[in-house]
Structure formats: structure tokens, C-alpha cells
């Protein structure tokens, strides 16, 4: 198997399963060096949330969203993140784009309702 971006992504996934967080971080970063992918950015975001490195987590979540804004799960997480930074209008716009594609997506419906009350 060629040691490409996907190869290192898979090594990162294996490391996460084994609880080797630092090793997973190394593999995910190597994967991104070889080729950007929204899933790798998302995995790094999750990893950094566990490390309590919010700036890095936010950066990678934003990158995941920018690379694939039509992924409902990532769009929802991104809208939650920016809503916490008092960017409610932007968050609602993202939620509306989710609901335009998937009008029964419960988490987006709930978050939009919550933000509209504020």
C-alpha cells in the first residue's frame, strides 16, 4: 500500500482505537500534509477537544466545514461552535442551509429554535 494521505488517516484511526492520542495526532497531521480532507480535519478537531486545545479544535472544525459544508454533522458542530462565540446570525444561516437539504434533522431544528429565542 502506498503511503498516501489515506494511509496515514487509517493509522490515525487505529491509534485512536488503541487510545494513543499523541500518535493519532501525528498520523492525522501527516495525512493532512499529503492531502487535505474534511474527515481528517474533523478527527483532529475531536482529538484536540479531548486535549482541551480549543484553538486548534476550532481551527480544524472550521477547515472541515469549509472543505465540506454539506456534511450535516460537521455543519451542525460548526454552527454550535460559532454560536458559542456570539455569531448567532451566521450559525442560524448554516442551520438553515442544513434544514434546506434535510428538513427533518432534529439537532439542527433544536439548535435553530434555541438560537432564535436568544
TITIKOL-288871 format. One line per 8 residues: their letters; for each residue x, y, z of C-alpha. Coordinates in Angstrom, 3 decimals, padded with zeros to 6 digits, always signed. Layout:
<nodes>
A> X/Y/Z  ... .
</nodes>
This chain:
<nodes>
XXXXXXXX> +000.000/+000.000/+000.000  +001.279/+003.442/-000.928  +001.903/+005.735/+001.994  -000.568/+008.390/+000.947  -002.920/+010.647/+002.890  -005.480/+007.881/+003.397  -002.805/+005.507/+004.698  -001.874/+007.930/+007.489 .
XXXXXXXX> -005.533/+008.697/+008.183  -006.102/+004.959/+008.765  -003.058/+004.787/+011.045  -004.544/+007.698/+012.981  -007.857/+005.857/+013.294  -006.072/+002.744/+014.574  -004.161/+004.840/+017.100  -007.397/+006.387/+018.383 .
XXXXXXXX> -008.902/+002.921/+018.856  -005.843/+001.966/+020.909  -006.038/+005.160/+022.974  -002.756/+006.515/+021.599  -003.862/+010.127/+021.209  -000.464/+011.701/+020.539  +000.342/+009.065/+017.937  -003.055/+009.643/+016.308 .
XXXXXXXX> -002.366/+013.369/+016.164  +000.957/+012.725/+014.416  -000.662/+010.468/+011.834  -003.565/+012.824/+011.159  -001.183/+015.754/+010.699  +000.935/+013.677/+008.324  -002.216/+012.772/+006.417  -003.066/+016.472/+006.042 .
XXXXXXXX> +000.449/+017.227/+004.790  -000.120/+014.773/+001.958  -003.664/+015.834/+001.164  -006.402/+017.796/+002.865  -009.642/+016.043/+003.643  -012.580/+017.201/+005.739  -012.708/+013.953/+007.739  -009.097/+014.301/+008.841 .
XXXXXXXX> -009.694/+017.880/+009.974  -012.799/+016.716/+011.830  -010.903/+013.915/+013.586  -008.201/+016.376/+014.646  -010.877/+018.697/+015.963  -012.311/+015.901/+018.087  -008.849/+014.928/+019.284  -007.973/+018.491/+020.275 .
XXXXXXXX> -011.249/+018.852/+022.162  -010.133/+015.884/+024.263  -006.743/+017.572/+024.803  -008.540/+020.791/+025.810  -006.816/+022.668/+022.989  -009.804/+024.713/+021.905  -007.985/+026.982/+019.424  -006.670/+024.018/+017.457 .
XXXXXXXX> -010.006/+022.210/+017.726  -011.823/+025.248/+016.359  -009.355/+025.688/+013.511  -009.741/+022.105/+012.347  -013.517/+022.110/+012.703  -013.682/+025.266/+010.607  -011.453/+023.668/+007.969  -013.630/+020.546/+007.921 .
XXXXXXXX> -016.702/+022.716/+007.404  -015.080/+024.801/+004.674  -013.984/+021.676/+002.812  -017.431/+020.058/+003.053  -020.181/+022.479/+004.106  -022.864/+019.997/+003.046  -021.953/+017.458/+005.708  -024.814/+017.982/+008.152 .
XXXXXXXX> -022.982/+016.685/+011.233  -019.955/+018.890/+010.702  -022.091/+021.889/+009.729  -024.082/+021.449/+012.941  -020.930/+021.205/+015.077  -019.501/+024.267/+013.352  -022.704/+026.247/+013.893  -022.639/+025.261/+017.592 .
XXXXXXXX> -019.056/+026.457/+017.839  -019.679/+029.842/+016.226  -022.893/+030.321/+018.206  -020.807/+029.971/+021.382  -018.739/+032.875/+020.059  -021.889/+035.021/+019.770  -022.015/+034.667/+015.982  -025.693/+033.682/+016.108 .
XXXXXXXX> -026.703/+035.118/+012.739  -024.001/+033.107/+010.968  -024.893/+029.990/+012.945  -028.569/+030.310/+012.014  -027.642/+030.724/+008.337  -025.698/+027.467/+008.469  -028.563/+025.732/+010.255  -030.979/+026.978/+007.618 .
XXXXXXXX> -028.757/+025.558/+004.881  -028.784/+022.201/+006.682  -032.555/+022.283/+007.013  -032.965/+023.214/+003.356  -031.248/+019.923/+002.465  -032.570/+017.873/+005.347  -035.686/+019.448/+006.879  -036.141/+016.688/+009.481 .
XXXXXXXX> -032.642/+016.917/+011.005  -033.613/+017.152/+014.660  -030.374/+018.558/+016.118  -030.428/+021.445/+013.633  -034.096/+022.140/+014.338  -033.442/+022.244/+018.088  -030.370/+024.454/+017.852  -032.064/+026.886/+015.479 .
XXXXXX> -035.054/+027.171/+017.830  -032.719/+027.814/+020.751  -030.763/+030.484/+018.877  -033.914/+032.194/+017.653  -035.026/+032.645/+021.291  -031.829/+034.465/+022.210 .
</nodes>
